[in-house]
Amino acid sequence: MSAPVLSLAAVEATARAAHAGRTDKAGRPYAEHLAAVAEGVRRRGGDEEQIAAAWLHDAVEDDALPGTWLAEAPLSRRTKDIVLAVTKRAGEPPEAYAARIRATPGALLVKEADLAHNADPARLALLDEATRARLTEKYTRMRALLGLPG
């Protein structure tokens, strides 16, 4: 018998609370990004573990939740592994980051949904031209490193 894990509703509530008051580069509530990534994972056929990871994909990286919370949280090992795979590490080359994502079962779908929302033209249109150009180049390069279509 496996240990109980947080429901998706509980994971969503935790992620929303952890990012409360935070905004994205365009000044929108950060939870909108989390919801869009979770929905993107669902639309791409992701399972509950991947959807949970989508809600939490930036939590450790953005210091919204400490790594100890993730380590101790009642989540599946796979969900934790996906969150850790998509969490960028200080000084880490993009190639190593992409390799870790590709090597972690279920992580590529979460990162694909994240990149899709980050690169949404409507979202990018809210940014100044220099930021938009820099981020477009960054997201295009990461898609290539991950082997995702342009």
Secondary structure as GFF3:
##gff-version 3
##sequence-region A 1 150
A	DSSP	alpha_helix	8	18	.	.	.	ID=ss1
A	DSSP	alpha_helix	30	43	.	.	.	ID=ss2
A	DSSP	alpha_helix	48	56	.	.	.	ID=ss3
A	DSSP	alpha_helix	67	72	.	.	.	ID=ss4
A	DSSP	alpha_helix	77	86	.	.	.	ID=ss5
A	DSSP	alpha_helix	94	103	.	.	.	ID=ss6
A	DSSP	alpha_helix	107	118	.	.	.	ID=ss7
A	DSSP	alpha_helix	121	124	.	.	.	ID=ss8
A	DSSP	alpha_helix	129	146	.	.	.	ID=ss9
###
